[in-house]
Amino acid sequence: ARWPRVMGRPILLDAWERPITSLVIALCSGVWYFLNSKGLGYEEVGVSYAKVVRDREYWRCLTASFSHISPLHLLFNMSSLWSLGVVEQMRGRGEGWGSGWYVRYTLVMLVCTMALVILSHHVLVRMGHERYERVTAVGYSCVVFGWMTVLSVRQPTSSISLLGYVRLPVNLAPFGSLIFTSVVVPQASFVGHLAGIVAGYAVAWGAFAWMNWWWTGALALATATAIATSLDATTDLFDFPAARRLRSMTLAGWQPASAGAGSRGAFAGVGRKLGGGAPTDMTDSNV
């Protein structure tokens, strides 16, 4: 049997040498299929300043990162990500390459880019640009732009493929893609893409060189805890008998005697059920 080939190499061999990249592409593609098959969109999974800061729906930072509504948006991000997976294939070059390094700094960029986007929108809202409170975004573009930037610093002579047809010198890719998407796709999130570039330069210039596996685990645990707590407080995802019993046992250990039965205490949220509620007035944007 002859396997499909990309640039003369069997595609399965490339997938084997880029396991994390392949896993992320499979995850994003699966999420896209699920959202489209269920008729879900920006309102259900997108991230916005109002939803995260006002309603404390922190889980949206995760769902938005791996969600795509438009198939073209998915294709652009995943084709770019596939080219950037070369970072995993260079594990033989030592520290700063390989799947382990790729996992650690993908997590860093996921957290940092979302923090930068929310902070930027906070500043813009404070400056009177109130529409940024409702701008809702989805997509893996923040991380894609981050890895473009890392590769442009560490391997400036290489190139990446856009949509499988256009090859762009990687040292021009971050800002070239930023301008391209802003012109061709006006609703694309300029702030989100720029946040990815900033995070990418921080990683490439060693700002997170201290990020070993211990700190990676701590960051992953803190992120997972924040997301699980937010899901519990703002959705009905954990509203089943076993979860209710565990919650009541946990709350009984720290709530004062005066707290009412079934109270969520400090974790009470102001959100809505996941996938429910009427859509709010918002401006859609692709990250």
CYANA upper distance limits for C-alpha pairs under 8 A (distance plus 0.5 A):
  3 TRP  CA     10 PRO  CA      6.29
  3 TRP  CA     11 ILE  CA      7.61
  3 TRP  CA     12 LEU  CA      7.93
  4 PRO  CA     10 PRO  CA      6.23
  4 PRO  CA     11 ILE  CA      6.26
  4 PRO  CA     12 LEU  CA      8.31
  5 ARG  CA      9 ARG  CA      5.53
  5 ARG  CA     10 PRO  CA      4.73
  5 ARG  CA     11 ILE  CA      5.56
  6 VAL  CA     10 PRO  CA      6.86
  6 VAL  CA     11 ILE  CA      6.29
  9 ARG  CA     13 LEU  CA      7.72
  9 ARG  CA     14 ASP  CA      7.85
 10 PRO  CA     14 ASP  CA      7.26
 11 ILE  CA     15 ALA  CA      6.69
 12 LEU  CA     16 TRP  CA      6.57
 13 LEU  CA     17 GLU  CA      6.81
 14 ASP  CA     18 ARG  CA      6.65
 15 ALA  CA     19 PRO  CA      6.50
 15 ALA  CA     21 THR  CA      8.36
 15 ALA  CA     22 SER  CA      6.29
 17 GLU  CA     88 GLU  CA      7.38
 17 GLU  CA     89 GLN  CA      6.17
 18 ARG  CA     22 SER  CA      6.53
 18 ARG  CA     85 GLY  CA      6.43
 18 ARG  CA     86 VAL  CA      7.85
 18 ARG  CA     88 GLU  CA      5.99
 18 ARG  CA     89 GLN  CA      6.78
 18 ARG  CA     99 SER  CA      7.80
 19 PRO  CA     23 LEU  CA      6.56
 19 PRO  CA     88 GLU  CA      8.48
 19 PRO  CA     99 SER  CA      7.93
 20 ILE  CA     24 VAL  CA      6.66
 20 ILE  CA     88 GLU  CA      8.49
 20 ILE  CA     99 SER  CA      7.17
 20 ILE  CA    102 TYR  CA      8.31
 20 ILE  CA    103 VAL  CA      7.67
 21 THR  CA     25 ILE  CA      6.72
 21 THR  CA     81 LEU  CA      7.57
 21 THR  CA     82 TRP  CA      7.05
 21 THR  CA     85 GLY  CA      6.18
 22 SER  CA     26 ALA  CA      6.63
 22 SER  CA     82 TRP  CA      8.12
 23 LEU  CA     27 LEU  CA      6.58
 24 VAL  CA     28 CYS  CA      6.57
 25 ILE  CA     29 SER  CA      6.53
 25 ILE  CA     78 MET  CA      6.52
 25 ILE  CA     81 LEU  CA      8.37
 25 ILE  CA     82 TRP  CA      8.41
 26 ALA  CA     30 GLY  CA      6.51
 27 LEU  CA     31 VAL  CA      6.61
 27 LEU  CA     66 PHE  CA      7.89
 28 CYS  CA     32 TRP  CA      6.60
 28 CYS  CA     66 PHE  CA      5.74
 28 CYS  CA     67 SER  CA      6.72
 28 CYS  CA     68 HIS  CA      7.88
 28 CYS  CA     74 LEU  CA      8.24
 29 SER  CA     33 TYR  CA      6.76
 29 SER  CA     74 LEU  CA      7.92
 30 GLY  CA     34 PHE  CA      6.68
 31 VAL  CA     35 LEU  CA      6.59
 31 VAL  CA     66 PHE  CA      7.59
 31 VAL  CA     67 SER  CA      6.54
 31 VAL  CA     68 HIS  CA      8.16
 32 TRP  CA     36 ASN  CA      6.68
 32 TRP  CA     67 SER  CA      6.58
 32 TRP  CA     68 HIS  CA      6.05
 32 TRP  CA     69 ILE  CA      6.95
 32 TRP  CA     71 PRO  CA      8.39
 32 TRP  CA     74 LEU  CA      8.30
 33 TYR  CA     37 SER  CA      6.47
 34 PHE  CA     38 LYS  CA      6.62
 35 LEU  CA     39 GLY  CA      6.40
 35 LEU  CA     40 LEU  CA      5.36
 35 LEU  CA     41 GLY  CA      7.23
 35 LEU  CA     69 ILE  CA      7.93
 36 ASN  CA     40 LEU  CA      6.71
 36 ASN  CA     41 GLY  CA      8.32
 36 ASN  CA     69 ILE  CA      7.78
 40 LEU  CA     44 GLU  CA      6.70
 40 LEU  CA     45 VAL  CA      8.36
 40 LEU  CA    275 GLY  CA      8.10
 41 GLY  CA     45 VAL  CA      7.03
 41 GLY  CA     46 GLY  CA      8.01
 41 GLY  CA     69 ILE  CA      6.82
 42 TYR  CA     46 GLY  CA      5.06
 42 TYR  CA     47 VAL  CA      8.48
 42 TYR  CA     69 ILE  CA      8.02
 42 TYR  CA    136 THR  CA      7.22
 42 TYR  CA    137 ALA  CA      7.55
 42 TYR  CA    138 VAL  CA      7.55
 42 TYR  CA    284 ASP  CA      7.56
 43 GLU  CA    136 THR  CA      8.39
 43 GLU  CA    275 GLY  CA      8.37
 43 GLU  CA    279 PRO  CA      6.68
 43 GLU  CA    280 THR  CA      8.14
 44 GLU  CA    274 LEU  CA      7.19
 44 GLU  CA    275 GLY  CA      5.59
 44 GLU  CA    276 GLY  CA      8.19
 45 VAL  CA     60 ARG  CA      6.48
 45 VAL  CA     63 THR  CA      6.04
 45 VAL  CA     64 ALA  CA      6.05
 45 VAL  CA     67 SER  CA      7.71
 45 VAL  CA    138 VAL  CA      8.03
 46 GLY  CA     60 ARG  CA      6.62
 46 GLY  CA     61 CYS  CA      8.43
 46 GLY  CA     63 THR  CA      7.50
 46 GLY  CA     64 ALA  CA      5.27
 46 GLY  CA     67 SER  CA      8.36
 46 GLY  CA    136 THR  CA      6.12
 46 GLY  CA    137 ALA  CA      5.75
 46 GLY  CA    138 VAL  CA      5.67
 47 VAL  CA     51 LYS  CA      7.17
 47 VAL  CA     52 VAL  CA      7.42
 47 VAL  CA     60 ARG  CA      5.67
 47 VAL  CA     61 CYS  CA      6.40
 47 VAL  CA     64 ALA  CA      6.16
 47 VAL  CA    136 THR  CA      5.82
 47 VAL  CA    137 ALA  CA      5.90
 47 VAL  CA    138 VAL  CA      7.13
 48 SER  CA     52 VAL  CA      6.65
 48 SER  CA    118 ILE  CA      8.14
 48 SER  CA    133 GLU  CA      7.21
 48 SER  CA    134 ARG  CA      6.43
 48 SER  CA    135 VAL  CA      6.17
 48 SER  CA    136 THR  CA      5.13
 48 SER  CA    137 ALA  CA      7.13
 49 TYR  CA     53 VAL  CA      6.13
 49 TYR  CA     54 ARG  CA      7.81
 49 TYR  CA    118 ILE  CA      6.38
 49 TYR  CA    121 HIS  CA      6.99
 49 TYR  CA    122 HIS  CA      7.66
 49 TYR  CA    132 TYR  CA      7.74
 49 TYR  CA    133 GLU  CA      5.53
 49 TYR  CA    134 ARG  CA      7.00
 49 TYR  CA    135 VAL  CA      7.90
 49 TYR  CA    136 THR  CA      8.48
 50 ALA  CA     54 ARG  CA      5.44
 50 ALA  CA     55 ASP  CA      7.01
 50 ALA  CA    133 GLU  CA      5.82
 50 ALA  CA    134 ARG  CA      6.48
 51 LYS  CA     55 ASP  CA      5.38
 51 LYS  CA     56 ARG  CA      6.86
 51 LYS  CA     57 GLU  CA      6.18
 51 LYS  CA     58 TYR  CA      8.45
 51 LYS  CA     60 ARG  CA      8.43
 51 LYS  CA    271 GLY  CA      8.43
 52 VAL  CA     56 ARG  CA      5.22
 52 VAL  CA     57 GLU  CA      5.29
 52 VAL  CA     58 TYR  CA      5.78
 52 VAL  CA     60 ARG  CA      7.64
 52 VAL  CA     61 CYS  CA      8.36
 53 VAL  CA     57 GLU  CA      8.06
 55 ASP  CA    234 THR  CA      8.46
 55 ASP  CA    269 GLY  CA      7.41
 55 ASP  CA    270 VAL  CA      5.81
 55 ASP  CA    271 GLY  CA      5.69
 56 ARG  CA    230 SER  CA      7.22
 56 ARG  CA    234 THR  CA      8.08
 56 ARG  CA    269 GLY  CA      7.19
 56 ARG  CA    270 VAL  CA      7.72
 56 ARG  CA    271 GLY  CA      7.65
 57 GLU  CA    230 SER  CA      6.26
 57 GLU  CA    231 LEU  CA      7.67
 57 GLU  CA    234 THR  CA      6.94
 57 GLU  CA    271 GLY  CA      7.26
 58 TYR  CA     62 LEU  CA      8.37
 58 TYR  CA    226 ALA  CA      7.55
 58 TYR  CA    227 ILE  CA      6.32
 58 TYR  CA    230 SER  CA      6.31
 58 TYR  CA    231 LEU  CA      8.36
 59 TRP  CA     63 THR  CA      6.96
 59 TRP  CA    226 ALA  CA      8.28
 59 TRP  CA    227 ILE  CA      5.20
 59 TRP  CA    228 ALA  CA      7.99
 59 TRP  CA    230 SER  CA      6.73
 59 TRP  CA    231 LEU  CA      6.82
 60 ARG  CA     64 ALA  CA      6.07
 61 CYS  CA     65 SER  CA      6.84
 61 CYS  CA    114 MET  CA      6.94
 62 LEU  CA     66 PHE  CA      7.30
 62 LEU  CA    227 ILE  CA      8.50
 63 THR  CA     67 SER  CA      6.56
 64 ALA  CA     68 HIS  CA      8.33
 64 ALA  CA    137 ALA  CA      7.30
 64 ALA  CA    138 VAL  CA      4.91
 64 ALA  CA    139 GLY  CA      6.45
 64 ALA  CA    140 TYR  CA      8.38
 65 SER  CA    110 LEU  CA      8.11
 65 SER  CA    138 VAL  CA      6.48
 65 SER  CA    139 GLY  CA      5.47
 65 SER  CA    140 TYR  CA      5.39
 65 SER  CA    141 SER  CA      8.44
 65 SER  CA    142 CYS  CA      8.46
 66 PHE  CA    138 VAL  CA      8.04
 66 PHE  CA    139 GLY  CA      6.36
 66 PHE  CA    140 TYR  CA      6.20
 67 SER  CA    138 VAL  CA      6.23
 67 SER  CA    139 GLY  CA      5.79
 67 SER  CA    140 TYR  CA      7.81
 68 HIS  CA     73 HIS  CA      7.09
 68 HIS  CA     74 LEU  CA      6.24
 68 HIS  CA    138 VAL  CA      6.45
 68 HIS  CA    139 GLY  CA      5.66
 68 HIS  CA    140 TYR  CA      8.41
 69 ILE  CA     73 HIS  CA      7.93
 69 ILE  CA     74 LEU  CA      8.19
 69 ILE  CA    138 VAL  CA      8.17
 70 SER  CA     74 LEU  CA      6.93
 71 PRO  CA     75 LEU  CA      6.59
 72 LEU  CA     76 PHE  CA      6.59
 73 HIS  CA     77 ASN  CA      6.73
 73 HIS  CA    139 GLY  CA      8.22
 73 HIS  CA    286 ASN  CA      8.21
 74 LEU  CA     78 MET  CA      6.46
 74 LEU  CA    139 GLY  CA      8.17
 75 LEU  CA     79 SER  CA      6.39
 75 LEU  CA    163 LEU  CA      7.23
 76 PHE  CA     80 SER  CA      6.72
 76 PHE  CA    162 LEU  CA      7.14
 76 PHE  CA    163 LEU  CA      6.06
 77 ASN  CA     81 LEU  CA      6.53
 77 ASN  CA    139 GLY  CA      8.45
 77 ASN  CA    140 TYR  CA      7.15
 77 ASN  CA    141 SER  CA      6.59
 77 ASN  CA    144 VAL  CA      7.34
 78 MET  CA     82 TRP  CA      6.52
 79 SER  CA     83 SER  CA      7.07
 79 SER  CA    161 SER  CA      7.47
 79 SER  CA    162 LEU  CA      6.66
 79 SER  CA    163 LEU  CA      5.90
 79 SER  CA    164 GLY  CA      7.09
 80 SER  CA     84 LEU  CA      6.85
 80 SER  CA    144 VAL  CA      7.53
 80 SER  CA    160 ILE  CA      7.32
 80 SER  CA    161 SER  CA      6.59
 80 SER  CA    162 LEU  CA      6.06
 80 SER  CA    163 LEU  CA      7.57
 81 LEU  CA     85 GLY  CA      6.71
 81 LEU  CA    144 VAL  CA      6.44
 82 TRP  CA     86 VAL  CA      8.32
 83 SER  CA    160 ILE  CA      5.82
 83 SER  CA    161 SER  CA      6.43
 84 LEU  CA    144 VAL  CA      8.42
 84 LEU  CA    147 TRP  CA      7.18
 84 LEU  CA    148 MET  CA      7.32
 84 LEU  CA    151 LEU  CA      8.11
 84 LEU  CA    160 ILE  CA      7.29
 85 GLY  CA     89 GLN  CA      7.60
 86 VAL  CA     90 MET  CA      7.02
 87 VAL  CA     91 ARG  CA      8.00
 87 VAL  CA     97 TRP  CA      6.15
 87 VAL  CA     98 GLY  CA      6.50
 87 VAL  CA     99 SER  CA      8.13
 87 VAL  CA    102 TYR  CA      7.55
 87 VAL  CA    151 LEU  CA      8.26
 88 GLU  CA     97 TRP  CA      6.68
 88 GLU  CA     98 GLY  CA      4.53
 88 GLU  CA     99 SER  CA      5.21
 88 GLU  CA    102 TYR  CA      7.01
 89 GLN  CA     97 TRP  CA      8.26
 89 GLN  CA     98 GLY  CA      6.58
 89 GLN  CA     99 SER  CA      8.26
 90 MET  CA     97 TRP  CA      5.98
 90 MET  CA     98 GLY  CA      6.10
 91 ARG  CA     95 GLU  CA      8.36
 91 ARG  CA     97 TRP  CA      5.32
 91 ARG  CA     98 GLY  CA      4.16
 91 ARG  CA     99 SER  CA      7.55
 92 GLY  CA     97 TRP  CA      8.07
 92 GLY  CA     98 GLY  CA      7.93
 93 ARG  CA     97 TRP  CA      6.95
 94 GLY  CA     98 GLY  CA      8.39
 95 GLU  CA    101 TRP  CA      8.11
 96 GLY  CA    101 TRP  CA      6.52
 97 TRP  CA    101 TRP  CA      6.36
 97 TRP  CA    102 TYR  CA      7.54
 98 GLY  CA    102 TYR  CA      6.67
 99 SER  CA    103 VAL  CA      6.59
100 GLY  CA    104 ARG  CA      6.93
101 TRP  CA    105 TYR  CA      6.80
102 TYR  CA    106 THR  CA      6.40
103 VAL  CA    107 LEU  CA      6.88
104 ARG  CA    108 VAL  CA      6.97
104 ARG  CA    211 MET  CA      7.97
104 ARG  CA    212 ASN  CA      8.33
104 ARG  CA    213 TRP  CA      7.95
104 ARG  CA    216 THR  CA      6.60
105 TYR  CA    109 MET  CA      6.51
105 TYR  CA    203 VAL  CA      7.83
106 THR  CA    110 LEU  CA      6.58
106 THR  CA    143 VAL  CA      7.46
107 LEU  CA    111 VAL  CA      6.83
107 LEU  CA    216 THR  CA      8.29
107 LEU  CA    220 ALA  CA      8.09
108 VAL  CA    112 CYS  CA      6.44
109 MET  CA    113 THR  CA      6.09
109 MET  CA    142 CYS  CA      8.35
109 MET  CA    143 VAL  CA      6.46
109 MET  CA    146 GLY  CA      7.34
109 MET  CA    196 GLY  CA      7.78
109 MET  CA    199 ALA  CA      6.61
109 MET  CA    200 GLY  CA      7.83
110 LEU  CA    114 MET  CA      6.90
110 LEU  CA    142 CYS  CA      8.09
110 LEU  CA    143 VAL  CA      6.76
111 VAL  CA    115 ALA  CA      6.72
112 CYS  CA    116 LEU  CA      6.56
112 CYS  CA    199 ALA  CA      6.95
113 THR  CA    117 VAL  CA      6.61
113 THR  CA    142 CYS  CA      6.75
113 THR  CA    143 VAL  CA      7.93
113 THR  CA    192 GLY  CA      7.71
113 THR  CA    195 ALA  CA      5.80
113 THR  CA    196 GLY  CA      6.08
113 THR  CA    199 ALA  CA      6.80
114 MET  CA    118 ILE  CA      6.69
114 MET  CA    192 GLY  CA      8.43
114 MET  CA    195 ALA  CA      8.46
115 ALA  CA    119 LEU  CA      6.53
116 LEU  CA    120 SER  CA      6.42
116 LEU  CA    195 ALA  CA      6.36
117 VAL  CA    121 HIS  CA      6.67
117 VAL  CA    191 VAL  CA      6.90
117 VAL  CA    192 GLY  CA      6.26
117 VAL  CA    195 ALA  CA      6.81
118 ILE  CA    122 HIS  CA      6.58
119 LEU  CA    123 VAL  CA      6.84
120 SER  CA    124 LEU  CA      6.72
120 SER  CA    191 VAL  CA      7.90
121 HIS  CA    125 VAL  CA      6.47
121 HIS  CA    132 TYR  CA      6.27
121 HIS  CA    133 GLU  CA      7.26
122 HIS  CA    126 ARG  CA      6.67
122 HIS  CA    133 GLU  CA      8.19
123 VAL  CA    127 MET  CA      6.69
124 LEU  CA    128 GLY  CA      7.05
124 LEU  CA    129 HIS  CA      5.90
124 LEU  CA    130 GLU  CA      7.95
124 LEU  CA    132 TYR  CA      7.27
125 VAL  CA    129 HIS  CA      5.33
125 VAL  CA    130 GLU  CA      5.40
125 VAL  CA    131 ARG  CA      8.00
125 VAL  CA    132 TYR  CA      6.62
125 VAL  CA    133 GLU  CA      6.79
126 ARG  CA    130 GLU  CA      8.37
130 GLU  CA    134 ARG  CA      8.30
131 ARG  CA    135 VAL  CA      6.99
131 ARG  CA    282 MET  CA      8.45
131 ARG  CA    283 THR  CA      8.15
134 ARG  CA    281 ASP  CA      7.73
134 ARG  CA    282 MET  CA      5.30
134 ARG  CA    283 THR  CA      6.69
135 VAL  CA    282 MET  CA      6.25
135 VAL  CA    283 THR  CA      5.14
135 VAL  CA    284 ASP  CA      6.39
135 VAL  CA    285 SER  CA      7.06
136 THR  CA    282 MET  CA      7.17
136 THR  CA    283 THR  CA      6.53
136 THR  CA    284 ASP  CA      5.48
136 THR  CA    285 SER  CA      6.11
136 THR  CA    286 ASN  CA      8.43
137 ALA  CA    189 SER  CA      7.65
137 ALA  CA    284 ASP  CA      6.66
137 ALA  CA    285 SER  CA      5.06
137 ALA  CA    286 ASN  CA      5.45
137 ALA  CA    287 VAL  CA      6.02
138 VAL  CA    285 SER  CA      7.52
138 VAL  CA    286 ASN  CA      5.73
138 VAL  CA    287 VAL  CA      5.76
139 GLY  CA    286 ASN  CA      6.59
139 GLY  CA    287 VAL  CA      5.34
140 TYR  CA    144 VAL  CA      6.87
140 TYR  CA    287 VAL  CA      7.13
141 SER  CA    145 PHE  CA      6.45
141 SER  CA    192 GLY  CA      8.11
141 SER  CA    193 HIS  CA      6.96
141 SER  CA    196 GLY  CA      8.11
141 SER  CA    287 VAL  CA      5.71
142 CYS  CA    146 GLY  CA      6.70
142 CYS  CA    192 GLY  CA      6.23
142 CYS  CA    193 HIS  CA      5.74
142 CYS  CA    194 LEU  CA      8.34
142 CYS  CA    195 ALA  CA      7.15
142 CYS  CA    196 GLY  CA      4.87
142 CYS  CA    197 ILE  CA      8.27
142 CYS  CA    287 VAL  CA      6.80
143 VAL  CA    147 TRP  CA      6.73
143 VAL  CA    196 GLY  CA      6.31
144 VAL  CA    148 MET  CA      6.68
144 VAL  CA    196 GLY  CA      7.82
145 PHE  CA    149 THR  CA      6.74
145 PHE  CA    174 PRO  CA      6.47
145 PHE  CA    193 HIS  CA      6.65
145 PHE  CA    194 LEU  CA      8.38
145 PHE  CA    196 GLY  CA      5.48
145 PHE  CA    197 ILE  CA      6.06
145 PHE  CA    200 GLY  CA      7.80
146 GLY  CA    150 VAL  CA      6.85
146 GLY  CA    196 GLY  CA      4.83
146 GLY  CA    197 ILE  CA      5.47
146 GLY  CA    198 VAL  CA      7.84
146 GLY  CA    199 ALA  CA      6.40
146 GLY  CA    200 GLY  CA      4.50
146 GLY  CA    201 TYR  CA      8.04
147 TRP  CA    151 LEU  CA      6.58
147 TRP  CA    200 GLY  CA      6.55
148 MET  CA    152 SER  CA      6.60
148 MET  CA    170 VAL  CA      7.22
148 MET  CA    173 ALA  CA      6.93
148 MET  CA    174 PRO  CA      6.22
148 MET  CA    197 ILE  CA      8.29
148 MET  CA    200 GLY  CA      7.97
149 THR  CA    153 VAL  CA      6.92
149 THR  CA    170 VAL  CA      8.46
149 THR  CA    171 ASN  CA      8.16
149 THR  CA    173 ALA  CA      8.13
149 THR  CA    174 PRO  CA      6.20
149 THR  CA    197 ILE  CA      6.27
149 THR  CA    200 GLY  CA      5.55
149 THR  CA    201 TYR  CA      6.63
149 THR  CA    204 ALA  CA      8.15
150 VAL  CA    154 ARG  CA      6.66
150 VAL  CA    200 GLY  CA      5.64
150 VAL  CA    201 TYR  CA      6.72
150 VAL  CA    203 VAL  CA      7.29
150 VAL  CA    204 ALA  CA      5.44
151 LEU  CA    155 GLN  CA      5.68
151 LEU  CA    156 PRO  CA      7.18
151 LEU  CA    170 VAL  CA      7.29
151 LEU  CA    171 ASN  CA      8.23
151 LEU  CA    204 ALA  CA      8.47
152 SER  CA    156 PRO  CA      5.08
152 SER  CA    157 THR  CA      8.42
152 SER  CA    158 SER  CA      8.40
152 SER  CA    170 VAL  CA      5.56
152 SER  CA    171 ASN  CA      4.76
152 SER  CA    172 LEU  CA      7.96
152 SER  CA    173 ALA  CA      8.01
152 SER  CA    174 PRO  CA      8.37
153 VAL  CA    171 ASN  CA      7.59
153 VAL  CA    201 TYR  CA      8.29
153 VAL  CA    204 ALA  CA      6.93
154 ARG  CA    204 ALA  CA      7.46
155 GLN  CA    170 VAL  CA      8.33
156 PRO  CA    169 PRO  CA      8.21
156 PRO  CA    170 VAL  CA      6.52
156 PRO  CA    171 ASN  CA      5.56
157 THR  CA    169 PRO  CA      7.52
157 THR  CA    170 VAL  CA      7.51
157 THR  CA    171 ASN  CA      7.74
158 SER  CA    169 PRO  CA      6.71
158 SER  CA    170 VAL  CA      6.23
158 SER  CA    171 ASN  CA      8.40
159 SER  CA    167 ARG  CA      6.73
159 SER  CA    168 LEU  CA      5.88
159 SER  CA    169 PRO  CA      4.74
159 SER  CA    170 VAL  CA      5.06
159 SER  CA    171 ASN  CA      8.41
160 ILE  CA    167 ARG  CA      5.95
160 ILE  CA    168 LEU  CA      5.97
160 ILE  CA    169 PRO  CA      7.04
160 ILE  CA    170 VAL  CA      6.44
160 ILE  CA    173 ALA  CA      8.21
161 SER  CA    165 TYR  CA      7.14
161 SER  CA    166 VAL  CA      6.10
161 SER  CA    167 ARG  CA      4.91
161 SER  CA    168 LEU  CA      6.89
162 LEU  CA    166 VAL  CA      5.64
162 LEU  CA    167 ARG  CA      6.68
162 LEU  CA    168 LEU  CA      7.90
168 LEU  CA    172 LEU  CA      7.53
168 LEU  CA    173 ALA  CA      6.64
169 PRO  CA    173 ALA  CA      6.71
170 VAL  CA    174 PRO  CA      8.01
172 LEU  CA    176 GLY  CA      6.04
173 ALA  CA    177 SER  CA      6.03
174 PRO  CA    178 LEU  CA      6.66
174 PRO  CA    197 ILE  CA      7.10
175 PHE  CA    179 ILE  CA      6.66
176 GLY  CA    180 PHE  CA      6.55
177 SER  CA    181 THR  CA      6.42
178 LEU  CA    182 SER  CA      6.67
178 LEU  CA    190 PHE  CA      7.67
178 LEU  CA    193 HIS  CA      7.08
178 LEU  CA    194 LEU  CA      7.95
179 ILE  CA    183 VAL  CA      6.73
180 PHE  CA    184 VAL  CA      6.47
180 PHE  CA    185 VAL  CA      8.45
181 THR  CA    185 VAL  CA      5.64
181 THR  CA    186 PRO  CA      7.67
181 THR  CA    188 ALA  CA      7.06
182 SER  CA    186 PRO  CA      5.66
182 SER  CA    187 GLN  CA      8.08
182 SER  CA    188 ALA  CA      6.70
182 SER  CA    189 SER  CA      8.41
182 SER  CA    190 PHE  CA      7.14
187 GLN  CA    284 ASP  CA      7.61
187 GLN  CA    285 SER  CA      5.64
187 GLN  CA    286 ASN  CA      7.09
188 ALA  CA    285 SER  CA      5.79
188 ALA  CA    286 ASN  CA      5.14
188 ALA  CA    287 VAL  CA      6.63
189 SER  CA    193 HIS  CA      6.81
189 SER  CA    285 SER  CA      6.08
189 SER  CA    286 ASN  CA      6.00
189 SER  CA    287 VAL  CA      5.50
190 PHE  CA    194 LEU  CA      6.55
190 PHE  CA    287 VAL  CA      8.37
191 VAL  CA    195 ALA  CA      6.55
192 GLY  CA    196 GLY  CA      6.93
192 GLY  CA    287 VAL  CA      6.00
193 HIS  CA    197 ILE  CA      7.02
193 HIS  CA    287 VAL  CA      7.04
194 LEU  CA    198 VAL  CA      6.78
195 ALA  CA    199 ALA  CA      6.66
196 GLY  CA    200 GLY  CA      6.49
197 ILE  CA    201 TYR  CA      6.78
198 VAL  CA    202 ALA  CA      6.84
199 ALA  CA    203 VAL  CA      6.81
200 GLY  CA    204 ALA  CA      6.57
201 TYR  CA    205 TRP  CA      6.40
202 ALA  CA    206 GLY  CA      6.90
202 ALA  CA    207 ALA  CA      5.72
202 ALA  CA    208 PHE  CA      7.68
203 VAL  CA    207 ALA  CA      6.22
203 VAL  CA    208 PHE  CA      6.28
203 VAL  CA    209 ALA  CA      8.11
211 MET  CA    215 TRP  CA      6.13
211 MET  CA    216 THR  CA      6.84
212 ASN  CA    216 THR  CA      6.65
213 TRP  CA    217 GLY  CA      6.56
214 TRP  CA    218 ALA  CA      6.81
215 TRP  CA    219 LEU  CA      6.55
216 THR  CA    220 ALA  CA      6.58
217 GLY  CA    221 LEU  CA      6.55
218 ALA  CA    222 ALA  CA      6.61
219 LEU  CA    223 THR  CA      6.53
220 ALA  CA    224 ALA  CA      6.53
221 LEU  CA    225 THR  CA      6.53
222 ALA  CA    226 ALA  CA      6.70
223 THR  CA    227 ILE  CA      6.70
224 ALA  CA    228 ALA  CA      6.51
225 THR  CA    229 THR  CA      6.50
226 ALA  CA    230 SER  CA      6.58
227 ILE  CA    231 LEU  CA      6.56
228 ALA  CA    232 ASP  CA      6.64
229 THR  CA    233 ALA  CA      6.66
229 THR  CA    267 PHE  CA      7.85
230 SER  CA    234 THR  CA      6.41
230 SER  CA    235 THR  CA      8.44
230 SER  CA    267 PHE  CA      8.41
230 SER  CA    269 GLY  CA      8.06
231 LEU  CA    235 THR  CA      5.88
231 LEU  CA    236 ASP  CA      8.17
231 LEU  CA    237 LEU  CA      7.26
231 LEU  CA    238 PHE  CA      8.08
232 ASP  CA    236 ASP  CA      7.32
232 ASP  CA    237 LEU  CA      7.27
232 ASP  CA    238 PHE  CA      6.32
232 ASP  CA    239 ASP  CA      8.45
233 ALA  CA    264 ARG  CA      8.16
233 ALA  CA    267 PHE  CA      6.49
233 ALA  CA    268 ALA  CA      5.99
233 ALA  CA    269 GLY  CA      5.29
233 ALA  CA    270 VAL  CA      8.41
233 ALA  CA    271 GLY  CA      8.31
234 THR  CA    268 ALA  CA      8.23
234 THR  CA    269 GLY  CA      5.55
234 THR  CA    270 VAL  CA      6.86
234 THR  CA    271 GLY  CA      5.12
234 THR  CA    272 ARG  CA      6.26
234 THR  CA    273 LYS  CA      7.02
234 THR  CA    274 LEU  CA      8.31
235 THR  CA    271 GLY  CA      7.56
235 THR  CA    272 ARG  CA      6.41
235 THR  CA    273 LYS  CA      4.72
235 THR  CA    274 LEU  CA      5.63
236 ASP  CA    273 LYS  CA      6.07
236 ASP  CA    274 LEU  CA      7.27
237 LEU  CA    273 LYS  CA      8.46
237 LEU  CA    274 LEU  CA      7.72
238 PHE  CA    243 ALA  CA      6.42
238 PHE  CA    244 ARG  CA      8.21
239 ASP  CA    243 ALA  CA      6.96
239 ASP  CA    244 ARG  CA      6.99
240 PHE  CA    244 ARG  CA      6.65
241 PRO  CA    245 ARG  CA      6.73
242 ALA  CA    246 LEU  CA      6.77
243 ALA  CA    247 ARG  CA      6.51
244 ARG  CA    248 SER  CA      6.63
245 ARG  CA    249 MET  CA      6.71
246 LEU  CA    250 THR  CA      6.66
247 ARG  CA    251 LEU  CA      6.54
248 SER  CA    252 ALA  CA      6.45
248 SER  CA    262 GLY  CA      7.44
249 MET  CA    253 GLY  CA      7.21
250 THR  CA    254 TRP  CA      7.75
251 LEU  CA    255 GLN  CA      6.14
251 LEU  CA    264 ARG  CA      8.14
255 GLN  CA    259 ALA  CA      6.74
255 GLN  CA    265 GLY  CA      7.98
259 ALA  CA    263 SER  CA      7.24
259 ALA  CA    265 GLY  CA      8.21
263 SER  CA    268 ALA  CA      8.49
264 ARG  CA    268 ALA  CA      5.63
272 ARG  CA    276 GLY  CA      7.27
272 ARG  CA    277 GLY  CA      7.08
273 LYS  CA    277 GLY  CA      7.60
